[in-house]
Amino acid sequence: MDLWIRSQDKMALSKYDLLIVEKTSNGEYMFIADHYKNFGTYKTKERALEVLDEIEEHLDYLNIGNINRVDEKGFRVSTIYNMPEE
């Protein structure tokens, strides 16, 4: 299953095998994905876990056979997850 994720700052778009949420020194929660640090930062642990849940739901959606769905331009949809700003 290929899931591409775009970083919160829009500077990275890649497939990742591992996502980790780590508490920073200033008390925020930062996503680390493979080799890319600060993939997305959230003010609370609860919000970071919500985002992780959204990614999990996105993967579940792909697993139920929607991988070949296309949008109005003919592009496959639901294969890229964009990290929310907040």
Secondary structure in CASP SS format (residue, H / E / C, confidence):
PFRMAT SS
TARGET T0000
AUTHOR 0000-0000-0000
METHOD secondary structure of the structure
MODEL  1
M C 1.00
D C 1.00
L C 1.00
W E 1.00
I E 1.00
R E 1.00
S C 1.00
Q C 1.00
D C 1.00
K C 1.00
M C 1.00
A C 1.00
L E 1.00
S E 1.00
K E 1.00
Y C 1.00
D C 1.00
L C 1.00
L E 1.00
I E 1.00
V E 1.00
E E 1.00
K E 1.00
T C 1.00
S C 1.00
N C 1.00
G C 1.00
E C 1.00
Y E 1.00
M E 1.00
F E 1.00
I E 1.00
A E 1.00
D C 1.00
H C 1.00
Y E 1.00
K E 1.00
N E 1.00
F E 1.00
G E 1.00
T E 1.00
Y E 1.00
K C 1.00
T C 1.00
K H 1.00
E H 1.00
R H 1.00
A H 1.00
L H 1.00
E H 1.00
V H 1.00
L H 1.00
D H 1.00
E H 1.00
I H 1.00
E H 1.00
E H 1.00
H H 1.00
L H 1.00
D H 1.00
Y H 1.00
L H 1.00
N H 1.00
I H 1.00
G H 1.00
N H 1.00
I C 1.00
N C 1.00
R C 1.00
V E 1.00
D C 1.00
E C 1.00
K C 1.00
G C 1.00
F C 1.00
R E 1.00
V C 1.00
S C 1.00
T C 1.00
I E 1.00
Y E 1.00
N E 1.00
M C 1.00
P C 1.00
E C 1.00
E C 1.00
END
